[in-house]
Amino acid sequence: MILGAGGAGLCAALHAADRSPHLSVTVVVKGLLGRAGCTRMVQGGYNAVLASPDSLDAHLLDTVAGGGWINDQELVWSLVTHAPGRLLELEARYGCFFDRHPDGRIHQKPFAGQTHDRTVHKGDLTGIEIMNRLTEQVWIRPSLRALEEHRAVELLSDGAGRVGGALVLDIRRGTFTAVRSRATLLAMGGGPTMYRVIACSADKAADGIALALRAGAPVKDMEMVQFHPTGLVVPNSLMTGALLEEGLRGAGGRLLNGKGERFMSRYDPERMERSTRDLVARACFTEVQEGLGSPHGGVWIDVSHLGAKLVETNFRGMVKRCRDFGRDLAREPVEVGPTAHFMMGGVVIDPSCRTAVEGLFAAGEDAGGVHGANRLGGNGVADSTVFGGIAGDVMAEWVMGRALPRLSTHAVEAAEARILEPLGRAEGGEGLYALQQRLRDVMWEQVGLVRQASGLMAALREIEDIGQRAPRAAVPGGTAYNLAWQDWLNLQNQVAAAWLIARSALERQESRGSHFRRDHANTGAELYSIHVVGGDSAGLRIWKEPTRLTRLAPEAARQPTCVEVGD
């Protein structure tokens, strides 16, 4: 069973179906197949090494250096070595078609934080191309079954500590189904929707991370939340935070403060706007905090000097998005600001996508370790499709000879009762949406781009209070297509993820990548990840684990080529 149907989930489904066509594979998706989630929203592209002078070693070094050297280097090596083949598979096997040079070679554009032009794309609508083609392939494979507008609300154990399936809620009808499965993949996408300004799909709620934690699977690096520097600023609109992708800066776009100054010269004079997302986002934030922002609390991005024809040709999707709100990206500066975009942290996996809990696998944004402290643009959809494909292959082999697990009827009934409880509660209880707004505000203000101990401790107290109140919130209406009930379920998972982010941020007393501590502004010498493990009865345990430098040491960043330091 595959929980989630973005790039990771659909690649896993296709690989499992093609590896073992006789298997029955169920794909559970909150929305409509091919229409929900974050992969469809990808504008920028897909990082893959296709030709010299680029190299696998260069992609590895860029990714690890960009990630603050706390990446799992074996996962990164899997990413960079599988990405070229997966890209060709997307084209030759699944029908994707990416932009090309006049001579037929695949076009690769520059993205920030990378030493070579390696980002493959379909204009600025790459995610739509990938998701449309993957969805077509899923529909024509008879062994694949999609449960649309369904969501997993609890992982189910077989009584021996193994995950044996999930309790699934039919959002349309409001009914439950206990789905037994020999292998279960978390591919639900992280989604930092617990913040006030977001770029990710609004249907995300860190569901997979919360489910894994309750099942006893460790998570890591949860403090590492990426804020993209250029989300649209549209006053009084939910579109605030929607991305203007990194290709604009790669093509020569300039960031200007409210005085018209090209301010990146003060933060990274060598790379300027092509610096990494974490640094550019903090620079934008700092300009605003110092009173140098645009009229609505952002900065300006200007690509008009590139010429209107070039911008309209190469960035059609973003030009249209801006014009929908009265902005002309091709001819004038547009207001932008930082927006919560991606969670680098997630469930601990090995290179085969296995978690510490037998029968449970994870891929894509649900999994931690690939991106370390900061994700490079273009590595996200590559991560999803690479590890989704790996998970599908591994799971198809792993289930061979294994019987379907038996599930506890009592556990299923207890989970259903807990989830149904708010529907029977009289009105006048805790206000669901007031709690949701409190969470978003405290995360944005205290656990956002700039953090410090006093704010993090205050945030933890607030999050814990929200967590105690949220289960008591009343939800009006019945079970069928009750969106307030879905928001109640979302809030439980958002609170769990928010606590993990804030607690891990308090534990990391340094600044690294996307995690910036005002009271610990320097990057420390020690390389480590922060792990958290939970469970039904053991409570939460937090510890630091040293980063294993299996392929590169930080000294490699000062060398002209990569140097291997381990097996």
C-alpha positions as CSV (number, residue, x, y, z in Angstrom):
1,M,0.0,0.0,0.0
2,I,1.2,3.5,-0.9
3,L,0.1,6.4,1.1
4,G,0.4,9.5,-1.1
5,A,0.3,10.1,-4.8
6,G,2.9,12.7,-5.7
7,G,6.1,12.0,-7.5
8,A,7.3,9.5,-4.9
9,G,4.0,7.7,-4.5
10,L,3.3,7.3,-8.3
11,C,6.9,6.3,-9.1
12,A,6.7,3.7,-6.3
13,A,3.4,2.4,-7.6
14,L,4.7,2.1,-11.2
15,H,7.9,0.4,-10.2
16,A,6.2,-2.1,-8.0
17,A,3.6,-2.9,-10.7
18,D,6.3,-3.3,-13.3
19,R,8.6,-5.4,-11.1
20,S,5.7,-7.8,-10.0
21,P,2.6,-7.3,-12.2
22,H,0.7,-9.9,-10.2
23,L,0.8,-7.8,-7.0
24,S,-2.2,-5.7,-6.0
25,V,-1.0,-2.2,-5.2
26,T,-3.3,0.3,-3.5
27,V,-2.6,4.0,-3.7
28,V,-4.3,6.3,-1.2
29,V,-4.5,10.0,-2.0
30,K,-6.2,12.8,-0.1
31,G,-7.3,14.5,-3.3
32,L,-7.7,13.4,-6.9
33,L,-5.0,11.3,-8.5
34,G,-2.6,13.4,-10.3
35,R,-4.2,16.7,-9.1
36,A,-3.2,16.8,-5.5
37,G,0.0,17.4,-3.6
38,C,3.2,19.3,-4.2
39,T,4.9,17.6,-7.1
40,R,2.4,19.1,-9.5
41,M,3.3,22.5,-8.2
42,V,7.0,22.2,-9.2
43,Q,7.9,25.0,-11.5
44,G,11.7,24.9,-11.6
45,G,12.9,21.5,-12.7
46,Y,14.8,18.3,-12.0
47,N,18.5,18.1,-11.2
48,A,20.5,15.4,-13.1
49,V,24.0,15.1,-14.4
50,L,23.8,14.5,-18.2
51,A,27.0,15.7,-19.7
52,S,30.5,17.0,-18.9
53,P,31.9,19.2,-17.5
54,D,29.2,18.4,-14.9
55,S,29.8,15.2,-12.9
56,L,28.3,13.0,-10.3
57,D,31.0,14.1,-7.9
58,A,30.1,17.8,-8.5
59,H,26.4,17.1,-7.9
60,L,27.3,15.2,-4.7
61,L,29.5,18.0,-3.4
62,D,27.0,20.8,-4.3
63,T,24.2,18.9,-2.4
64,V,26.2,18.1,0.7
65,A,27.8,21.5,0.9
66,G,24.4,23.2,0.3
67,G,23.0,20.9,3.1
68,G,25.5,22.1,5.7
69,W,27.4,18.8,5.6
70,I,24.8,17.0,7.8
71,N,23.2,15.1,4.9
72,D,23.2,11.3,4.9
73,Q,25.9,11.0,2.2
74,E,24.8,7.5,1.1
75,L,21.3,8.8,0.4
76,V,22.8,11.7,-1.5
77,W,24.9,9.3,-3.6
78,S,21.8,7.3,-4.4
79,L,20.1,10.6,-5.5
80,V,22.8,11.8,-7.8
81,T,23.6,8.4,-9.3
82,H,20.0,7.4,-10.0
83,A,18.7,10.8,-11.1
84,P,20.0,10.6,-14.7
85,G,18.5,7.2,-15.3
86,R,15.2,8.2,-13.7
87,L,15.0,11.3,-15.8
88,L,15.5,9.2,-19.0
89,E,12.9,6.8,-17.7
90,L,10.4,9.6,-17.2
91,E,10.9,10.5,-20.9
92,A,11.4,7.1,-22.6
93,R,9.1,5.0,-20.5
94,Y,6.5,7.3,-19.1
95,G,6.2,9.9,-21.9
96,C,7.5,13.1,-20.2
97,F,9.0,15.6,-22.6
98,F,11.4,18.2,-21.4
99,D,12.7,21.4,-23.1
100,R,15.6,20.9,-25.6
101,H,18.3,22.8,-27.4
102,P,17.8,23.2,-31.2
103,D,20.2,20.2,-31.7
104,G,17.9,17.9,-29.6
105,R,19.9,17.8,-26.4
106,I,17.9,18.2,-23.2
107,H,18.2,21.8,-22.0
108,Q,19.5,22.4,-18.5
109,K,19.3,25.8,-16.8
110,P,21.2,27.3,-13.8
111,F,19.9,27.0,-10.3
112,A,21.2,28.6,-7.2
113,G,23.9,26.9,-5.1
114,Q,25.1,24.7,-8.0
115,T,28.3,24.8,-9.9
116,H,26.9,23.6,-13.2
117,D,23.7,24.1,-15.3
118,R,22.0,20.8,-14.4
119,T,18.3,21.6,-13.9
120,V,16.1,19.9,-16.6
121,H,12.7,21.5,-17.1
122,K,9.5,21.9,-19.1
123,G,9.3,25.7,-19.2
124,D,8.3,26.7,-15.7
125,L,5.6,24.0,-15.4
126,T,7.8,20.9,-14.9
127,G,5.7,19.4,-12.2
128,I,2.6,19.4,-14.3
129,E,4.4,17.5,-17.1
130,I,5.7,14.9,-14.8
131,M,2.5,14.3,-12.9
132,N,0.3,14.2,-16.0
133,R,2.4,11.5,-17.5
134,L,2.8,9.4,-14.4
135,T,-0.9,9.6,-13.7
136,E,-1.6,8.3,-17.3
137,Q,0.7,5.4,-16.6
138,V,-1.0,4.5,-13.3
139,W,-4.5,4.4,-14.9
140,I,-3.5,1.8,-17.5
141,R,-1.9,-0.7,-15.1
142,P,-4.6,-3.1,-13.9
143,S,-2.8,-4.1,-10.8
144,L,-2.9,-0.5,-9.4
145,R,-6.0,0.7,-7.5
146,A,-6.4,4.3,-6.5
147,L,-8.5,5.4,-3.5
148,E,-9.1,9.0,-4.3
149,E,-10.2,11.5,-1.6
150,H,-9.1,9.0,1.0
151,R,-6.6,9.7,3.8
152,A,-4.7,7.4,6.2
153,V,-5.5,8.3,9.7
154,E,-3.5,5.6,11.6
155,L,-0.9,3.0,10.9
156,L,-2.0,-0.4,12.1
157,S,0.2,-3.0,13.8
158,D,0.0,-6.7,13.4
159,G,0.6,-7.1,17.2
160,A,4.3,-8.0,16.8
161,G,5.6,-4.5,16.2
162,R,5.3,-4.6,12.5
163,V,3.2,-2.2,10.4
164,G,0.4,-4.3,8.8
165,G,-1.6,-1.6,7.0
166,A,-3.5,1.5,7.8
167,L,-6.9,2.8,8.8
168,V,-8.2,4.8,5.9
169,L,-11.0,7.4,5.9
170,D,-13.1,8.0,2.8
171,I,-13.4,11.8,2.9
172,R,-16.5,11.8,0.6
173,R,-18.6,9.3,2.5
174,G,-17.1,9.6,6.0
175,T,-16.5,5.9,6.3
176,F,-13.5,3.9,7.5
177,T,-11.7,1.0,5.9
178,A,-8.9,-1.0,7.6
179,V,-6.6,-1.9,4.7
180,R,-4.2,-4.8,5.3
181,S,-0.8,-4.6,3.6
182,R,2.4,-6.5,3.6
183,A,4.3,-3.3,3.0
184,T,3.3,0.3,3.5
185,L,5.0,3.3,2.0
186,L,4.8,6.8,3.5
187,A,4.9,9.2,0.5
188,M,2.4,11.8,1.8
189,G,4.7,14.8,1.5
190,G,5.8,16.9,4.5
191,G,4.4,20.3,3.9
192,P,5.1,23.0,6.5
193,T,1.5,24.2,6.6
194,M,1.8,25.0,10.3
195,Y,3.3,28.3,9.3
196,R,1.4,31.5,8.4
197,V,2.8,32.0,4.9
198,I,3.2,28.8,2.8
199,A,4.2,27.8,-0.7
200,C,3.3,24.1,-0.4
201,S,0.0,22.5,-1.2
202,A,-2.6,23.4,1.4
203,D,-3.8,19.8,1.7
204,K,-0.5,18.9,3.3
205,A,-0.3,18.5,7.1
206,A,2.9,16.5,7.8
207,D,0.6,13.5,8.0
208,G,3.3,10.9,7.2
209,I,5.7,12.2,9.7
210,A,3.0,12.2,12.5
211,L,1.9,8.7,11.5
212,A,5.5,7.4,11.6
213,L,6.2,9.0,15.0
214,R,3.1,7.4,16.5
215,A,4.2,4.0,15.0
216,G,7.6,4.3,16.7
217,A,9.7,5.2,13.7
218,P,12.5,7.8,14.5
219,V,12.6,11.1,12.7
220,K,15.6,13.4,12.2
221,D,16.6,17.0,11.4
222,M,13.0,18.3,12.0
223,E,14.4,21.8,12.8
224,M,15.4,22.1,9.1
225,V,12.5,23.9,7.4
226,Q,13.2,25.6,4.1
227,F,11.9,29.1,3.5
228,H,11.9,29.9,-0.2
229,P,12.9,33.5,-0.7
230,T,10.5,34.5,-3.4
231,G,6.9,33.9,-2.6
232,L,4.4,36.3,-4.0
233,V,3.2,39.1,-1.7
234,V,-0.5,39.7,-2.4
235,P,-2.2,41.6,0.4
236,N,-5.4,40.0,1.8
237,S,-5.0,37.0,-0.4
238,L,-4.4,33.3,0.3
239,M,-2.1,33.4,-2.8
240,T,0.5,35.2,-0.6
241,G,3.4,32.8,-0.5
242,A,2.9,31.2,-3.9
243,L,6.2,30.7,-5.5
244,L,8.1,32.6,-8.2
245,E,10.6,29.9,-8.8
246,E,14.4,30.0,-8.6
247,G,14.9,30.0,-12.4
248,L,14.2,33.7,-12.3
249,R,17.3,34.3,-10.2
250,G,19.2,31.7,-12.2
251,A,18.4,33.6,-15.4
252,G,19.7,36.9,-13.9
253,G,16.8,38.2,-11.8
254,R,17.7,40.9,-9.3
255,L,16.5,41.3,-5.8
256,L,15.9,44.9,-4.7
257,N,14.9,46.4,-1.3
258,G,12.5,49.2,-0.8
259,K,15.2,51.8,-1.7
260,G,15.9,50.0,-5.0
261,E,19.3,48.6,-3.7
262,R,20.5,45.3,-5.0
263,F,21.0,44.1,-1.4
264,M,22.5,40.6,-2.0
265,S,25.9,42.3,-2.4
266,R,25.9,42.6,1.4
267,Y,25.2,39.0,2.1
268,D,26.9,37.0,-0.7
269,P,28.8,39.3,-3.0
270,E,30.2,36.4,-5.0
271,R,27.0,34.4,-5.8
272,M,24.5,37.3,-5.3
273,E,21.0,36.2,-6.1
274,R,22.3,32.7,-7.0
275,S,23.2,32.0,-3.4
276,T,21.5,29.2,-1.6
277,R,17.8,29.5,-0.6
278,D,18.5,29.7,3.1
279,L,20.9,32.6,2.8
280,V,18.7,34.5,0.3
281,A,15.6,34.0,2.3
282,R,17.3,35.3,5.5
283,A,18.7,38.3,3.5
284,C,15.2,39.2,2.4
285,F,13.9,38.8,5.9
286,T,16.7,41.0,7.3
287,E,16.1,43.8,4.8
288,V,12.4,44.0,5.9
289,Q,13.3,43.8,9.6
290,E,15.7,46.7,9.2
291,G,13.0,48.9,7.6
292,L,14.2,48.4,4.0
293,G,11.2,46.4,2.7
294,S,8.7,47.1,0.0
295,P,5.3,48.7,0.8
296,H,3.7,45.4,1.8
297,G,6.5,43.9,3.9
298,G,8.5,42.2,1.2
299,V,11.3,43.0,-1.3
300,W,11.2,43.2,-5.1
301,I,12.3,40.8,-7.7
302,D,13.1,42.3,-11.1
303,V,13.6,40.5,-14.3
304,S,12.4,43.2,-16.7
305,H,16.0,43.9,-17.8
306,L,16.1,40.4,-19.4
307,G,13.5,41.6,-21.9
308,A,9.8,41.0,-21.9
309,K,9.9,38.5,-24.8
310,L,12.5,36.3,-23.0
311,V,10.5,36.4,-19.7
312,E,7.2,35.6,-21.4
313,T,8.7,32.8,-23.4
314,N,10.6,31.1,-20.7
315,F,8.4,31.7,-17.6
316,R,4.9,31.6,-19.0
317,G,3.4,30.1,-15.8
318,M,4.8,32.8,-13.5
319,V,4.0,35.6,-15.9
320,K,0.3,34.4,-16.0
321,R,0.3,34.0,-12.2
322,C,1.5,37.5,-11.7
323,R,-1.0,39.0,-14.2
324,D,-3.8,37.3,-12.4
325,F,-3.0,39.7,-9.5
326,G,-2.3,42.8,-11.6
327,R,1.5,42.4,-11.7
328,D,3.5,42.3,-14.9
329,L,6.5,40.2,-14.2
330,A,7.9,40.7,-17.7
331,R,8.0,44.5,-17.5
332,E,8.2,45.6,-13.8
333,P,9.4,44.5,-10.4
334,V,7.1,42.2,-8.4
335,E,6.8,42.1,-4.6
336,V,8.0,38.9,-3.0
337,G,9.0,37.6,0.4
338,P,10.0,34.4,2.3
339,T,7.5,31.6,2.4
340,A,7.6,28.2,4.2
341,H,8.3,25.7,1.4
342,F,9.9,22.3,2.3
343,M,10.8,20.1,5.3
344,M,14.3,18.7,5.0
345,G,13.7,16.6,8.1
346,G,11.6,13.5,8.2
347,V,11.6,9.8,8.9
348,V,14.9,8.0,9.1
349,I,15.5,5.7,6.2
350,D,18.3,3.6,4.7
351,P,19.2,3.7,1.0
352,S,16.5,1.1,0.4
353,C,13.8,3.4,1.9
354,R,13.3,1.1,4.9
355,T,12.4,2.7,8.3
356,A,13.2,1.2,11.7
357,V,9.7,-0.3,11.9
358,E,9.3,-3.6,9.9
359,G,6.9,-3.3,7.0
360,L,7.1,0.5,6.9
361,F,9.0,2.4,4.2
362,A,9.3,6.1,3.4
363,A,10.2,8.3,0.4
364,G,10.1,11.9,-0.8
365,E,9.5,14.7,1.7
366,D,8.3,12.2,4.4
367,A,11.9,11.0,4.6
368,G,14.8,12.9,6.2
369,G,18.5,12.8,5.5
370,V,18.8,13.6,1.8
371,H,19.0,17.4,1.9
372,G,20.6,18.0,5.3
373,A,20.2,21.6,6.5
374,N,19.1,23.1,3.1
375,R,17.6,21.6,-0.1
376,L,19.0,22.8,-3.5
377,G,16.4,23.8,-6.0
378,G,15.8,21.0,-8.5
379,N,16.7,18.3,-6.0
380,G,13.2,18.0,-4.6
381,V,11.4,16.3,-7.5
382,A,14.6,14.3,-8.2
383,D,14.5,13.0,-4.6
384,S,10.8,12.1,-4.9
385,T,11.1,10.2,-8.2
386,V,14.4,8.5,-7.4
387,F,13.5,7.2,-4.0
388,G,9.9,6.5,-5.0
389,G,11.2,4.2,-7.7
390,I,13.7,2.6,-5.3
391,A,10.9,2.0,-2.7
392,G,8.6,0.4,-5.3
393,D,11.3,-2.0,-6.4
394,V,12.4,-2.9,-2.9
395,M,8.8,-3.4,-1.6
396,A,7.9,-5.6,-4.6
397,E,10.7,-7.9,-3.7
398,W,10.3,-7.7,0.1
399,V,6.6,-8.8,0.1
400,M,7.4,-12.1,-1.7
401,G,6.5,-15.1,0.4
402,R,5.0,-12.9,3.2
403,A,1.5,-13.5,4.3
404,L,-1.0,-10.7,4.8
405,P,-0.9,-9.6,8.4
406,R,-3.7,-9.9,10.9
407,L,-4.9,-6.7,12.5
408,S,-6.4,-6.2,15.9
409,T,-10.1,-5.4,15.7
410,H,-9.8,-3.6,19.1
411,A,-7.1,-1.3,17.8
412,V,-9.1,-0.4,14.7
413,E,-12.2,0.4,16.8
414,A,-10.2,2.5,19.3
415,A,-8.7,4.5,16.4
416,E,-12.1,5.1,14.8
417,A,-13.6,6.2,18.2
418,R,-10.8,8.7,18.8
419,I,-11.2,10.2,15.3
420,L,-15.0,10.4,15.5
421,E,-15.0,12.0,18.9
422,P,-15.2,15.7,17.9
423,L,-18.3,15.1,15.8
424,G,-20.4,14.3,18.8
425,R,-19.2,17.3,20.9
426,A,-21.6,20.1,21.6
427,E,-20.7,23.5,20.1
428,G,-19.0,25.9,22.4
429,G,-15.8,23.9,22.8
430,E,-12.4,25.0,21.7
431,G,-12.4,27.0,18.5
432,L,-10.8,24.9,15.8
433,Y,-9.7,27.7,13.5
434,A,-8.6,30.0,16.4
435,L,-6.3,27.2,17.5
436,Q,-5.1,26.7,13.9
437,Q,-4.3,30.5,13.6
438,R,-2.5,30.5,17.0
439,L,-0.3,27.7,15.7
440,R,0.5,29.4,12.5
441,D,1.3,32.7,14.2
442,V,3.7,31.2,16.9
443,M,5.5,29.1,14.3
444,W,6.0,32.1,12.0
445,E,7.1,34.5,14.7
446,Q,9.2,32.3,17.0
447,V,10.2,29.2,14.9
448,G,10.7,30.9,11.5
449,L,13.7,32.2,9.7
450,V,15.4,33.6,12.8
451,R,15.2,31.8,16.1
452,Q,16.5,32.1,19.7
453,A,16.1,30.2,22.9
454,S,13.6,32.4,24.6
455,G,11.3,32.4,21.6
456,L,11.6,28.7,21.1
457,M,10.8,27.9,24.7
458,A,7.8,30.2,24.5
459,A,6.7,28.5,21.3
460,L,7.0,25.1,22.9
461,R,4.7,26.2,25.7
462,E,2.2,27.6,23.2
463,I,2.3,24.5,21.0
464,E,1.8,22.2,23.9
465,D,-1.2,24.2,25.0
466,I,-2.6,24.1,21.5
467,G,-1.9,20.4,21.4
468,Q,-3.9,19.8,24.6
469,R,-6.8,22.0,23.4
470,A,-7.0,20.7,19.8
471,P,-8.5,17.3,20.5
472,R,-11.3,19.0,22.5
473,A,-12.3,21.2,19.6
474,A,-15.9,20.8,18.4
475,V,-16.6,20.0,14.8
476,P,-20.1,20.6,13.5
477,G,-21.8,18.4,10.9
478,G,-21.6,14.7,10.1
479,T,-18.9,12.5,8.6
480,A,-19.6,12.9,4.9
481,Y,-17.3,15.4,3.2
482,N,-16.9,17.4,6.4
483,L,-14.0,19.8,5.6
484,A,-13.9,21.1,9.2
485,W,-13.4,17.5,10.4
486,Q,-10.5,17.2,7.9
487,D,-9.0,20.4,9.3
488,W,-9.3,18.9,12.8
489,L,-7.4,15.9,11.7
490,N,-4.8,18.1,10.0
491,L,-4.3,20.1,13.1
492,Q,-3.4,17.1,15.2
493,N,-0.6,16.2,12.8
494,Q,0.5,19.9,12.3
495,V,0.8,20.3,16.1
496,A,2.9,17.1,16.4
497,A,5.2,18.3,13.6
498,A,5.4,21.8,15.0
499,W,6.5,20.5,18.4
500,L,9.2,18.4,16.7
501,I,10.5,21.4,14.8
502,A,10.6,23.8,17.8
503,R,12.1,21.2,20.1
504,S,14.8,20.2,17.7
505,A,15.5,23.9,16.9
506,L,16.1,24.4,20.7
507,E,18.4,21.5,20.8
508,R,20.6,22.6,18.0
509,Q,22.6,25.4,19.6
510,E,24.3,26.7,16.4
511,S,23.3,28.1,13.0
512,R,23.4,25.8,10.0
513,G,21.6,26.0,6.7
514,S,18.0,26.9,7.1
515,H,18.3,26.9,10.9
516,F,19.5,30.2,12.2
517,R,19.8,31.0,15.9
518,R,20.2,34.7,16.7
519,D,21.8,33.6,20.0
520,H,24.1,31.1,18.4
521,A,24.9,32.8,15.1
522,N,28.0,30.8,14.2
523,T,28.2,27.4,12.6
524,G,29.7,24.9,15.0
525,A,32.5,22.5,14.2
526,E,30.5,19.4,15.2
527,L,28.4,17.7,12.5
528,Y,25.3,15.9,13.8
529,S,21.7,15.2,13.3
530,I,19.0,15.5,16.0
531,H,16.8,12.4,16.2
532,V,13.4,12.0,17.9
533,V,11.6,8.7,18.4
534,G,8.1,8.2,19.9
535,G,5.6,5.5,20.3
536,D,2.3,4.8,22.2
537,S,3.8,4.3,25.6
538,A,7.5,5.1,25.7
539,G,7.1,8.9,25.2
540,L,9.5,10.9,23.2
541,R,13.3,10.5,23.3
542,I,15.7,13.0,21.7
543,W,19.4,12.5,21.0
544,K,22.2,13.7,18.8
545,E,23.9,11.4,16.3
546,P,27.2,12.3,14.6
547,T,27.1,12.7,10.8
548,R,29.0,9.9,9.0
549,L,31.3,11.4,6.4
550,T,31.2,8.3,4.2
551,R,32.1,10.0,0.9
552,L,33.2,13.5,1.4
553,A,34.8,15.7,4.2
554,P,34.2,19.4,4.4
555,E,37.8,20.0,3.1
556,A,36.5,18.8,-0.3
557,A,34.7,22.1,-0.8
558,R,38.1,23.8,-1.0
559,Q,39.4,21.3,-3.6
560,P,38.9,21.5,-7.4
561,T,37.4,17.9,-7.4
562,C,35.7,15.7,-4.9
563,V,37.8,13.5,-2.6
564,E,36.5,10.2,-1.3
565,V,37.2,9.6,2.4
566,G,35.4,6.4,3.0
567,D,33.7,3.4,1.5
